[in-house]
Amino acid sequence: MVKTELAIIIILGCIFFIIDVCTFSYCNKKAYPILLIHHIINIFAQFGFLFNDKTLLTIYVFAPILTMIHWKTNNNKCVLTQIVNEMCGYDMYFRDIWFLMGLKNAKYYSEIHYSYLIVGWIIAIVKLRNSFNKSPSLKTK
C-alpha cells in the first residue's frame, strides 16, 4: 500500500511541477530538480492525511511541526524557495498547488488554508491513533 500512496504523491507532485514550469518562465533550468522536490513535498504536506499507511501518517503528523520550526528559524522562509529564488534571481513565493489553482487570491485564503491544514492534521492523528488501536495486543493471557 505504501508504494501506491508514494506513487500517487510523486505523480501529483510531477503534474503540478509541469503545470508550474509551463505557466511561468523560470530563467534557470538548473532549479527544476529543486522545484520538483518542492512540489512533491508540498503535495504530501497538503494531502498526506488522506492515506492510511502508519508510516506515512506518522511522518505527516510531525511534518507540520518540523516545517514551522524551520520557518521560525529561517525568517519565515522556506529554504527550497530561497534556493530557487537565488538560482533564478527572483524574490517570490513558491507557486504551490493552491497558487496554481488560483485559490491564493481568495479573500480569506490564509484562514481557509490554515483551517484546512489543522483539520487534515487532526484527521491524520485520529487515523493514526485508530490504526494503533486495531493493532494486535501484546498482552499476555
Sequence and secondary structure as in RCSB ss.txt:
>XXXX:A:sequence
MVKTELAIIIILGCIFFIIDVCTFSYCNKKAYPILLIHHIINIFAQFGFLFNDKTLLTIYVFAPILTMIHWKTNN
NKCVLTQIVNEMCGYDMYFRDIWFLMGLKNAKYYSEIHYSYLIVGWIIAIVKLRNSFNKSPSLKTK
>XXXX:A:secstr
 HHHHHHHHHHHHHHHHHHHHHHS  S GGGHHHHHHHHHHHHHHHHGGG   HHHHHHHHHHHHHHHHHHHHTT
T  HHHHHHHHHHT       HHHHTTGGGSTTHHHHHHHHHHHHHHHHHHHHHHHHHTS      
